[in-house]
Each structure stands twice: as C-alpha cells, then as structure tokens.
Amino acid sequence: MPPGVVIGVLLVLVLSQLFYAFWPYARRSYLPALLLTGAGVLLGQGWDALGLPALRLGQANLLPAALFAMALQPLADRLPSVPLRFR
C-alpha cells in the first residue's frame, strides 16, 4: 500500500474528528462530516495532480486538502441523514 494512501486516510479521519468537534453546527451527525472531509481531501489530491502549488506531507497533499475539506463542511447540514442500523 502506498504511504500516500495511508497518510490520506489518516488525514481524513483526523480532520473529520476536528471538524465534527469544533464546527459550530449543533444538529449534525458524524457521517456527513466524514464524507465531506473525504471529498475535500480527494479534491486536494486532484489539486496536486494538476501540479498546482501545495504543502505536502509525504505523498499526500496537506494544505489544499484541508482547505477544500473546510470549505465543504457547511454543506453537511444539507445532506440527508440516514440512520445506521447494525444487526
């Protein structure tokens, strides 16, 4: 497994926890924050694939990924919340 994938997954998990804990929206679940953070990190990796300037952490693009993830967080309230059921 490439190290950039591991760092990217860890970046998604850490950023989503931080956004969920500190973002000022009270009525939201963790899943939309996780999904939008993942989308933001993927957009940040696309930024890096285009060759635009970036702050890198190993093979993962750090700064644009975090900025895109933060820009997508206000959309978390607009996503439909689907209750998870485990059997």
C-alpha positions as CSV (number, residue, x, y, z in Angstrom):
1,M,0.0,0.0,0.0
2,P,1.5,3.4,-0.9
3,P,2.3,5.6,2.0
4,G,0.3,8.5,0.5
5,V,-2.9,6.4,0.8
6,V,-2.2,5.7,4.5
7,I,-1.5,9.4,5.2
8,G,-4.6,10.4,3.2
9,V,-6.8,8.1,5.2
10,L,-5.3,9.3,8.5
11,L,-5.8,12.9,7.3
12,V,-9.5,12.3,6.6
13,L,-10.0,10.7,10.0
14,V,-8.2,13.4,11.9
15,L,-9.8,16.3,10.0
16,S,-13.3,14.9,10.2
17,Q,-13.0,14.5,14.0
18,L,-11.7,18.1,14.4
19,F,-14.5,19.5,12.1
20,Y,-17.1,17.4,14.0
21,A,-15.9,18.6,17.4
22,F,-15.3,22.3,16.6
23,W,-17.6,23.2,13.8
24,P,-20.4,25.4,15.1
25,Y,-23.4,23.3,13.8
26,A,-25.1,21.5,16.6
27,R,-27.5,19.3,14.8
28,R,-25.4,17.1,12.6
29,S,-24.1,13.6,12.8
30,Y,-20.6,12.4,12.2
31,L,-21.2,10.6,8.9
32,P,-21.8,13.8,6.8
33,A,-18.7,15.4,8.3
34,L,-16.7,12.3,7.4
35,L,-18.0,12.1,3.9
36,L,-17.4,15.8,3.1
37,T,-13.9,15.7,4.6
38,G,-13.1,12.7,2.4
39,A,-14.4,14.6,-0.6
40,G,-12.3,17.6,0.3
41,V,-9.2,15.5,0.7
42,L,-9.9,14.0,-2.7
43,L,-10.3,17.4,-4.2
44,G,-7.0,18.4,-2.6
45,Q,-5.3,15.4,-4.2
46,G,-6.7,16.4,-7.5
47,W,-5.2,19.9,-6.9
48,D,-1.9,18.2,-6.5
49,A,-2.4,16.0,-9.6
50,L,-2.8,19.2,-11.7
51,G,0.6,20.4,-10.5
52,L,-0.6,23.4,-8.6
53,P,1.4,24.6,-5.6
54,A,0.8,22.7,-2.4
55,L,2.1,21.9,1.0
56,R,2.9,18.2,1.0
57,L,3.2,15.7,3.9
58,G,5.0,12.7,2.3
59,Q,3.0,11.8,-0.8
60,A,-0.2,13.4,0.4
61,N,-1.2,17.0,-0.3
62,L,-1.9,18.7,3.0
63,L,-2.9,22.3,2.7
64,P,-5.3,22.4,-0.3
65,A,-6.9,19.1,1.0
66,A,-7.6,20.7,4.4
67,L,-8.9,23.9,2.8
68,F,-11.3,22.0,0.5
69,A,-12.5,19.9,3.4
70,M,-13.2,23.0,5.4
71,A,-15.0,24.7,2.5
72,L,-17.3,21.7,2.2
73,Q,-18.3,21.5,5.9
74,P,-21.2,24.0,5.7
75,L,-22.9,21.5,3.3
76,A,-23.1,18.9,6.0
77,D,-26.5,20.2,7.2
78,R,-27.9,19.8,3.7
79,L,-27.1,16.2,3.3
80,P,-29.9,13.8,4.2
81,S,-29.2,12.0,7.4
82,V,-29.7,8.2,7.1
83,P,-29.8,6.4,10.4
84,L,-27.3,3.5,10.5
85,R,-28.7,0.2,11.8
86,F,-26.5,-2.6,12.8
87,R,-27.9,-6.1,13.3
